Amino acid sequence: VLRYDKDSVVAAIAGGADLDDEGLEIAFDPTYELPNEKVMSGTWCGDDSFVYISSNQKLCCLIAGQTEVIAHTDRPLYVLGYMPEHGKVYCMDRDYNVISYGLSLALIQYESAVVRQDFAAAEQCFAAIPESLHNKVARFLEGQGHVREALEITTDKDHKLDLALNLGDLQLAGEIVGELTAQLPAGADRSINYSKWKQVGDQALKQGDINLATTCYSQGCDVAGLMLIAQATADRSLLEKVALMAKEKELWNVAFSASLLLGDAEGCVDILVDSHRLPEAVFFARTYCPSKLVDKDSDLFESWREDLTSVNTQLASSLADPRNESYQNKLFAEMSSTLAAERKREGSKAAIAAVPATRYQEEKNLLDVDVAAEMSQSEDGLYAKMGWTGSSAPSSLLPVNDSSPSEREATPAPVVDTPVREGSPTSPAVVAAAPDSESVSSPGTDGILVESEHHEYHHESSSDAASAGPDLL
């Protein structure tokens, strides 16, 4: 795009410059360049605006060096001219059909003034722009970097939300999403705004506004975001809410993690059952809440057996039921101490929950206590001395142990070297341990045992079973 320099031409002629067929080189100054575009036809609209049709059939307007697409044509057209009183550009095709496109002169003048940074003139031109074009003006201003002015002009809620987030005005962004949600008709799917709530919540979290982030994640049902905040702030009530929301949405991994952090062992078992992981549910119950296996009203073990029957009848019939009295002394010798430890834990839940997360350094040694081992020795053992049944802090009566958990010598579990008899049933969930009917589980081990048709017992410790299960966390 070249601009004619009238003053230079007049001065050159007055100075007696030689004029040849090529004219004066100084008569035109390069102003703008349109890369990768070929102009087929065009016309000027005012002093700074050039309307043209490109070779790829786009009707464009060049305003002070900024190109804006007015329309895409479906056939080659030629620009006839622009009529400011009509606010339209007139074009013609090869069949002499005339087509018009709306182009507000006030809009052209406004955009030209903004590009020149003549904001006083732009304000005067804005009053003449129809309200229907305000959203177009707002997007133009955003492209020019005037985001706050665009926010004041636009009437599009989605665009206003993007601008508010761009400016970091999270309170306004939250209000906008709330308005969008409130405008939804009754019975409409509110999940369409979940992504907007999450967008505002993520920005709030980056800025450290935990309260606003929690509100946004709650409105957007962002369970993962709420889980992160609950863990970071040690908010037990929020964690309980996360566990409930995750169950309703069948997000089993999040629900299990939240319940485990809450110390809700029975809730973890229920989640494993609801997610159709019966073997894992049985082994988890055997380790953390054995009452779910031995209670008369519990059908957990029977559910596993019935489920396994559809896969392997022989293996299902060989499972040893902890409620069977003939197995209790041989295969589940430590069940009584484990049940006692569970009762102690249930009775001390309130005291444990009352310990704030800020006391982690003082209370972390409690994580290394082998509750079942202490209960198997005596009701008055270490676990009973910890004061969990009272209101005092658990560590107030905990004996000092100078050695770290990694430095303590672990007691190895008894190992039976006799191999498994060929033909005995095995599965990934159980491990063979003894070859004859007289063998029983070794003292100090805890597990689920399987009786085969040859009266062999297969044993797996609870800790090994937990590690063999699927990755739930």
C-alpha positions as CSV (number, residue, x, y, z in Angstrom):
1,V,0.0,0.0,0.0
2,L,1.5,3.3,-1.1
3,R,0.6,6.8,0.1
4,Y,0.8,9.8,-2.4
5,D,2.9,12.6,-1.0
6,K,1.3,15.6,-2.6
7,D,3.6,18.1,-0.7
8,S,6.7,16.5,-2.0
9,V,5.5,16.5,-5.6
10,V,4.5,20.2,-5.4
11,A,7.8,21.1,-4.0
12,A,9.7,19.1,-6.6
13,I,7.8,20.8,-9.5
14,A,8.3,24.2,-8.0
15,G,12.0,23.4,-7.7
16,G,12.2,22.6,-11.4
17,A,12.6,18.9,-11.1
18,D,12.9,16.9,-14.4
19,L,9.7,15.0,-15.1
20,D,10.1,11.9,-17.3
21,D,7.6,9.1,-18.3
22,E,8.2,7.4,-14.9
23,G,7.3,10.5,-12.9
24,L,8.8,11.3,-9.5
25,E,10.2,8.6,-7.3
26,I,9.4,10.6,-4.2
27,A,5.7,10.9,-5.1
28,F,4.7,7.7,-3.2
29,D,5.7,6.4,0.2
30,P,5.3,2.6,1.1
31,T,2.9,2.4,4.0
32,Y,1.7,-1.1,4.5
33,E,2.5,-4.5,3.1
34,L,0.1,-7.5,2.7
35,P,2.3,-10.6,2.9
36,N,1.1,-13.7,1.1
37,E,-2.0,-12.0,-0.3
38,K,-2.8,-10.8,-3.8
39,V,-5.4,-8.0,-4.1
40,M,-7.8,-8.6,-6.9
41,S,-9.8,-5.4,-6.5
42,G,-10.4,-2.8,-3.8
43,T,-11.5,0.7,-2.8
44,W,-10.7,3.3,-0.1
45,C,-13.1,4.0,2.7
46,G,-11.9,7.2,4.3
47,D,-8.3,8.2,4.8
48,D,-6.9,5.1,6.6
49,S,-9.2,2.2,5.5
50,F,-8.8,0.1,2.4
51,V,-11.4,-2.6,1.5
52,Y,-10.3,-5.3,-0.9
53,I,-11.0,-8.8,-2.2
54,S,-8.0,-11.2,-2.1
55,S,-7.2,-14.0,-4.5
56,N,-8.5,-16.6,-2.0
57,Q,-12.0,-14.9,-2.1
58,K,-11.9,-13.0,1.2
59,L,-13.4,-9.6,1.6
60,C,-11.0,-7.7,3.9
61,C,-10.6,-4.3,5.4
62,L,-7.1,-2.8,6.0
63,I,-7.3,-0.3,8.8
64,A,-4.1,1.5,9.7
65,G,-2.1,-1.6,8.9
66,Q,-4.4,-4.0,10.7
67,T,-6.3,-6.5,8.5
68,E,-9.9,-7.6,9.4
69,V,-11.9,-10.2,7.5
70,I,-15.4,-8.9,6.7
71,A,-16.7,-12.0,4.8
72,H,-15.7,-15.1,2.9
73,T,-17.2,-15.1,-0.6
74,D,-18.3,-18.3,-2.4
75,R,-17.3,-17.0,-5.8
76,P,-15.0,-14.4,-7.3
77,L,-16.2,-10.9,-6.8
78,Y,-15.1,-7.4,-7.7
79,V,-15.4,-4.3,-5.5
80,L,-17.6,-1.6,-7.0
81,G,-17.3,0.9,-4.1
82,Y,-18.3,1.9,-0.7
83,M,-21.2,4.1,0.2
84,P,-20.8,5.7,3.7
85,E,-24.5,6.8,3.8
86,H,-25.6,3.2,3.5
87,G,-22.7,1.8,5.5
88,K,-22.2,-0.9,2.8
89,V,-19.5,-2.2,0.4
90,Y,-21.0,-3.1,-3.0
91,C,-19.5,-5.9,-5.1
92,M,-20.3,-7.6,-8.4
93,D,-19.8,-11.1,-9.8
94,R,-19.1,-12.2,-13.4
95,D,-22.9,-12.4,-14.0
96,Y,-23.4,-8.8,-13.0
97,N,-25.1,-9.7,-9.8
98,V,-24.6,-7.0,-7.1
99,I,-23.9,-8.1,-3.6
100,S,-23.6,-5.8,-0.6
101,Y,-21.8,-6.2,2.7
102,G,-22.4,-4.1,5.8
103,L,-19.4,-2.0,7.0
104,S,-20.2,0.7,9.5
105,L,-18.3,4.0,8.8
106,A,-18.4,4.8,12.5
107,L,-16.7,1.4,13.2
108,I,-14.0,2.1,10.6
109,Q,-13.3,5.6,12.0
110,Y,-13.3,4.2,15.6
111,E,-10.8,1.4,14.8
112,S,-8.6,3.8,12.8
113,A,-8.5,6.2,15.8
114,V,-7.6,3.4,18.2
115,V,-4.8,2.2,16.0
116,R,-3.5,5.8,15.8
117,Q,-3.9,5.9,19.6
118,D,-6.2,8.9,19.2
119,F,-8.5,7.9,22.1
120,A,-10.4,11.2,22.2
121,A,-11.5,10.8,18.6
122,A,-12.2,7.1,19.2
123,E,-14.5,8.0,22.1
124,Q,-16.5,10.3,19.9
125,C,-16.8,7.7,17.2
126,F,-17.9,5.0,19.6
127,A,-21.2,6.8,20.4
128,A,-22.2,6.3,16.7
129,I,-21.5,2.6,16.6
130,P,-24.6,0.4,16.9
131,E,-24.9,-1.7,20.0
132,S,-25.1,-4.8,17.9
133,L,-21.4,-4.2,16.9
134,H,-20.1,-3.7,20.5
135,N,-18.9,-7.3,20.8
136,K,-17.0,-6.9,17.6
137,V,-15.5,-3.7,19.0
138,A,-14.5,-5.5,22.2
139,R,-12.7,-8.3,20.3
140,F,-10.9,-5.6,18.2
141,L,-9.8,-3.9,21.4
142,E,-8.6,-7.2,22.9
143,G,-6.5,-7.7,19.8
144,Q,-5.0,-4.3,20.2
145,G,-4.1,-5.1,23.9
146,H,-6.8,-2.9,25.5
147,V,-8.3,-5.7,27.6
148,R,-9.9,-3.7,30.3
149,E,-11.7,-1.4,27.8
150,A,-12.9,-4.5,26.0
151,L,-14.2,-5.9,29.3
152,E,-16.3,-2.8,29.8
153,I,-17.8,-2.9,26.3
154,T,-18.5,-6.6,25.6
155,T,-21.9,-8.1,26.3
156,D,-20.9,-11.7,25.6
157,K,-20.7,-13.5,29.0
158,D,-18.2,-16.1,27.7
159,H,-16.0,-13.4,26.3
160,K,-16.3,-11.3,29.5
161,L,-15.2,-14.4,31.5
162,D,-12.1,-14.8,29.3
163,L,-11.2,-11.1,29.7
164,A,-11.8,-11.2,33.5
165,L,-9.4,-14.2,33.8
166,N,-6.9,-12.5,31.6
167,L,-7.0,-9.5,33.9
168,G,-6.8,-11.7,37.0
169,D,-10.1,-10.4,38.3
170,L,-11.2,-13.7,39.9
171,Q,-14.1,-12.3,41.9
172,L,-15.7,-10.9,38.7
173,A,-15.0,-14.2,36.9
174,G,-16.7,-16.1,39.7
175,E,-19.7,-13.8,39.5
176,I,-19.9,-14.3,35.7
177,V,-19.9,-18.1,35.9
178,G,-22.5,-17.9,38.6
179,E,-24.7,-15.8,36.3
180,L,-24.2,-18.3,33.5
181,T,-25.2,-21.1,35.7
182,A,-28.3,-19.3,37.1
183,Q,-29.4,-18.5,33.5
184,L,-29.7,-22.2,32.7
185,P,-33.3,-23.4,32.4
186,A,-34.7,-25.8,35.0
187,G,-33.6,-29.4,34.3
188,A,-30.8,-28.3,32.1
189,D,-27.4,-30.1,32.3
190,R,-25.3,-28.0,34.6
191,S,-22.2,-29.9,33.7
192,I,-21.8,-27.6,30.6
193,N,-20.4,-24.9,33.0
194,Y,-18.2,-27.3,35.0
195,S,-15.2,-26.5,32.8
196,K,-15.7,-22.7,33.5
197,W,-15.8,-23.3,37.2
198,K,-12.7,-25.3,37.0
199,Q,-11.0,-22.6,35.0
200,V,-11.7,-20.0,37.6
201,G,-10.8,-22.4,40.4
202,D,-7.4,-23.2,38.8
203,Q,-6.6,-19.5,38.5
204,A,-7.7,-18.9,42.2
205,L,-5.4,-21.8,43.3
206,K,-2.5,-20.3,41.4
207,Q,-3.1,-17.0,43.2
208,G,-3.4,-18.7,46.6
209,D,-7.1,-17.9,47.1
210,I,-8.0,-21.3,48.7
211,N,-11.6,-20.2,49.7
212,L,-12.5,-19.1,46.2
213,A,-10.8,-22.2,44.7
214,T,-12.8,-24.5,47.0
215,T,-16.1,-22.7,46.1
216,C,-15.4,-23.0,42.4
217,Y,-14.3,-26.6,42.5
218,S,-17.4,-27.4,44.6
219,Q,-19.7,-25.7,42.1
220,G,-17.9,-27.5,39.2
221,C,-17.9,-30.9,41.0
222,D,-14.1,-31.1,40.5
223,V,-13.4,-33.9,42.8
224,A,-9.7,-34.1,42.1
225,G,-9.3,-30.3,42.8
226,L,-11.2,-30.6,46.1
227,M,-9.1,-33.7,47.0
228,L,-5.9,-31.6,46.5
229,I,-7.1,-28.8,48.6
230,A,-8.4,-31.1,51.4
231,Q,-5.0,-32.8,51.6
232,A,-3.0,-29.5,51.5
233,T,-5.2,-27.9,54.2
234,A,-5.8,-31.0,56.3
235,D,-9.5,-30.2,56.1
236,R,-11.3,-33.3,57.4
237,S,-14.8,-32.1,56.6
238,L,-13.8,-31.3,53.1
239,L,-12.2,-34.7,52.7
240,E,-15.4,-36.4,53.9
241,K,-17.3,-34.4,51.2
242,V,-14.8,-35.5,48.6
243,A,-15.3,-39.1,49.5
244,L,-19.0,-38.8,49.2
245,M,-18.8,-36.9,45.9
246,A,-16.4,-39.5,44.5
247,K,-18.7,-42.4,45.4
248,E,-21.6,-40.7,43.7
249,K,-19.6,-40.1,40.5
250,E,-18.1,-43.6,40.8
251,L,-14.5,-42.2,40.9
252,W,-13.4,-45.2,42.9
253,N,-9.7,-44.3,43.1
254,V,-10.4,-40.9,44.6
255,A,-13.1,-42.3,46.9
256,F,-10.7,-45.0,48.2
257,S,-7.9,-42.5,48.7
258,A,-10.1,-40.1,50.6
259,S,-11.6,-42.9,52.8
260,L,-8.1,-44.2,53.5
261,L,-6.9,-40.8,54.6
262,L,-9.9,-40.5,56.9
263,G,-9.1,-43.8,58.5
264,D,-12.4,-45.2,57.4
265,A,-11.4,-48.8,56.9
266,E,-15.0,-50.1,56.5
267,G,-15.7,-47.4,53.9
268,C,-12.6,-48.6,52.0
269,V,-14.0,-52.1,52.0
270,D,-17.4,-50.9,50.8
271,I,-15.7,-49.0,47.9
272,L,-13.8,-52.1,46.9
273,V,-17.0,-54.1,46.9
274,D,-18.9,-51.5,44.9
275,S,-16.1,-51.4,42.4
276,H,-16.3,-55.2,42.0
277,R,-12.9,-55.9,43.6
278,L,-14.0,-58.6,46.0
279,P,-10.6,-60.3,46.5
280,E,-9.0,-57.0,47.4
281,A,-11.9,-56.2,49.7
282,V,-11.5,-59.5,51.6
283,F,-7.7,-59.0,52.0
284,F,-8.1,-55.4,53.0
285,A,-10.8,-56.3,55.6
286,R,-8.5,-59.1,56.9
287,T,-5.8,-56.6,57.5
288,Y,-7.7,-53.5,58.7
289,C,-11.2,-54.5,59.8
290,P,-11.5,-58.2,60.4
291,S,-14.9,-57.8,61.9
292,K,-16.2,-57.5,58.3
293,L,-15.2,-61.1,57.8
294,V,-16.3,-62.7,61.1
295,D,-19.5,-60.9,61.8
296,K,-22.6,-63.1,61.2
297,D,-24.4,-60.3,59.4
298,S,-21.5,-59.8,56.9
299,D,-21.7,-61.5,53.6
300,L,-18.3,-60.2,52.3
301,F,-16.6,-63.6,52.3
302,E,-19.6,-65.4,50.8
303,S,-19.8,-62.8,48.0
304,W,-16.1,-63.5,47.2
305,R,-16.7,-67.2,47.2
306,E,-19.8,-66.9,44.9
307,D,-17.9,-64.6,42.6
308,L,-15.0,-67.0,42.4
309,T,-17.3,-69.9,41.7
310,S,-18.2,-68.5,38.3
311,V,-14.5,-68.6,37.5
312,N,-13.1,-71.7,39.3
313,T,-15.4,-73.8,41.3
314,Q,-12.6,-76.0,42.8
315,L,-10.7,-73.0,44.0
316,A,-13.8,-71.3,45.4
317,S,-14.6,-74.4,47.4
318,S,-11.1,-74.5,48.9
319,L,-11.4,-71.0,50.5
320,A,-11.2,-71.2,54.3
321,D,-14.0,-69.2,56.0
322,P,-12.7,-67.3,59.1
323,R,-16.1,-67.9,60.8
324,N,-15.6,-71.7,60.6
325,E,-14.7,-72.8,64.1
326,S,-12.5,-75.7,62.8
327,Y,-10.2,-73.1,61.1
328,Q,-10.0,-70.5,63.8
329,N,-7.3,-72.1,66.0
330,K,-5.3,-73.5,63.1
331,L,-5.5,-70.9,60.4
332,F,-6.6,-67.7,62.1
333,A,-4.9,-68.0,65.5
334,E,-4.3,-64.3,65.7
335,M,-7.8,-63.3,64.8
336,S,-8.8,-62.5,68.4
337,S,-5.9,-60.1,69.0
338,T,-6.6,-58.5,65.6
339,L,-10.2,-58.0,66.5
340,A,-9.2,-56.5,69.9
341,A,-6.9,-54.1,68.1
342,E,-9.7,-53.1,65.8
343,R,-12.0,-52.4,68.7
344,K,-9.3,-50.3,70.3
345,R,-8.9,-48.3,67.1
346,E,-12.6,-47.7,66.8
347,G,-12.8,-46.5,70.4
348,S,-10.0,-44.0,69.8
349,K,-11.1,-42.5,66.5
350,A,-12.3,-39.3,68.1
351,A,-8.9,-38.8,69.8
352,I,-7.0,-39.5,66.7
353,A,-9.2,-37.1,64.6
354,A,-8.7,-34.4,67.2
355,V,-4.9,-34.3,66.6
356,P,-4.2,-31.4,64.2
357,A,-2.0,-31.9,61.2
358,T,0.5,-29.3,62.6
359,R,1.5,-31.9,65.2
360,Y,2.8,-34.4,62.5
361,Q,6.4,-34.2,63.7
362,E,5.4,-35.1,67.2
363,E,2.9,-37.8,66.3
364,K,4.6,-39.4,63.3
365,N,6.1,-42.3,65.4
366,L,2.5,-43.6,65.8
367,L,2.6,-44.6,62.2
368,D,5.3,-47.2,63.0
369,V,3.3,-49.0,65.8
370,D,2.4,-52.6,65.0
371,V,-1.0,-52.5,66.7
372,A,-1.9,-56.1,66.1
373,A,1.5,-57.3,67.4
374,E,1.1,-55.2,70.6
375,M,-2.4,-56.5,71.2
376,S,-1.3,-60.1,70.7
377,Q,1.1,-59.7,73.6
378,S,-1.2,-58.0,76.1
379,E,-4.2,-55.7,76.3
380,D,-1.9,-53.5,78.5
381,G,0.8,-53.4,75.9
382,L,2.2,-50.4,74.0
383,Y,-1.1,-49.7,72.2
384,A,-3.1,-49.6,75.4
385,K,-0.5,-47.2,76.9
386,M,-0.9,-44.7,74.2
387,G,-4.0,-43.1,75.6
388,W,-6.0,-43.2,72.4
389,T,-9.2,-43.9,74.4
390,G,-8.9,-40.6,76.3
391,S,-8.8,-37.0,75.2
392,S,-5.1,-36.4,75.6
393,A,-2.7,-36.3,72.7
394,P,-1.7,-39.8,71.6
395,S,2.0,-39.2,71.8
396,S,1.8,-37.9,75.4
397,L,2.2,-41.5,76.7
398,L,4.1,-43.0,73.8
399,P,7.5,-44.3,74.9
400,V,10.5,-42.7,73.2
401,N,12.2,-44.8,70.5
402,D,15.5,-43.2,69.3
403,S,15.9,-45.5,66.4
404,S,14.3,-44.6,63.1
405,P,11.9,-47.0,61.4
406,S,14.5,-47.9,58.8
407,E,17.0,-48.8,61.6
408,R,14.8,-51.1,63.5
409,E,15.4,-54.8,63.0
410,A,12.5,-56.4,61.3
411,T,11.4,-59.8,62.5
412,P,11.4,-62.2,59.6
413,A,8.3,-64.3,59.0
414,P,8.7,-68.1,59.3
415,V,9.5,-69.8,56.0
416,V,8.4,-73.3,55.0
417,D,10.8,-74.8,52.5
418,T,8.6,-77.7,51.5
419,P,7.3,-77.2,47.9
420,V,3.7,-77.3,46.9
421,R,2.3,-80.6,45.9
422,E,1.7,-80.8,42.2
423,G,-2.0,-80.5,41.3
424,S,-2.9,-78.3,44.2
425,P,-5.0,-75.3,43.3
426,T,-3.2,-72.0,43.1
427,S,-4.1,-68.5,42.1
428,P,-2.5,-65.1,41.8
429,A,-4.2,-64.2,45.1
430,V,-2.8,-67.0,47.2
431,V,0.6,-68.6,47.8
432,A,1.2,-72.3,48.8
433,A,2.8,-72.7,52.2
434,A,2.6,-76.2,53.6
435,P,2.1,-79.7,52.1
436,D,0.2,-81.7,54.7
437,S,-3.0,-81.4,56.7
438,E,-1.2,-80.9,60.0
439,S,0.6,-77.7,58.9
440,V,-1.0,-74.5,60.2
441,S,-0.2,-70.8,59.9
442,S,2.9,-69.8,61.8
443,P,2.6,-67.6,64.9
444,G,3.2,-63.9,64.0
445,T,1.8,-64.1,60.5
446,D,-1.6,-62.8,59.5
447,G,-3.4,-64.0,56.4
448,I,-6.2,-65.7,54.5
449,L,-5.6,-69.5,54.1
450,V,-7.0,-71.8,51.4
451,E,-7.7,-75.4,52.0
452,S,-7.4,-77.7,49.0
453,E,-8.9,-81.1,48.3
454,H,-5.7,-82.7,49.5
455,H,-6.1,-80.9,52.9
456,E,-3.2,-78.6,52.1
457,Y,-3.2,-75.1,53.4
458,H,-2.1,-72.1,51.3
459,H,-1.2,-68.9,53.1
460,E,-0.5,-65.4,52.2
461,S,0.3,-62.6,54.6
462,S,-2.0,-59.6,54.6
463,S,0.8,-57.2,53.7
464,D,1.8,-59.3,50.8
465,A,-1.8,-59.5,49.7
466,A,-2.1,-55.8,49.8
467,S,1.0,-55.3,47.7
468,A,-0.2,-57.9,45.2
469,G,-3.4,-56.1,44.6
470,P,-4.1,-53.5,41.9
471,D,-2.7,-50.0,42.2
472,L,-5.7,-48.2,43.8
473,L,-3.9,-45.0,44.7
